[in-house]
Amino acid sequence: MKQLKIIVEKHPEGYVAYPLGLKGIVVGEGDTYEEAMADVKSAIKFHIASFGKNTIKETASRVEIFIAETGVPV
């Protein structure tokens, strides 16, 4: 079993979750944190089944995450 880091965002409409360390785009969503996590886990399994284990980047478990904030003119 490979460990992946999952980003979960809370929005007014619900939750969105996506993994780091995969080639391609995989997203899960749900009304709750738990639903979004279950959905993204299912999406990851489908993605790997469809495109193979090579879609997991070798550095997937060693990814560092930084969250920053900056101002932009609007």
NORNORGI-V503818 format. One record per helix or strand of 2 or more residues. SS is the DSSP state (~ for helix, > for strand). FROM is the first residue (numbers start at 1). TO is the last residue. If there is no record, write none. Layout:
ss = <SS,SS>
from = <FROM,FROM>
to = <TO,TO>
This chain:
ss = <>,>,>,~,~,~>
from = <6,14,28,33,53,60>
to = <11,19,30,51,55,62>
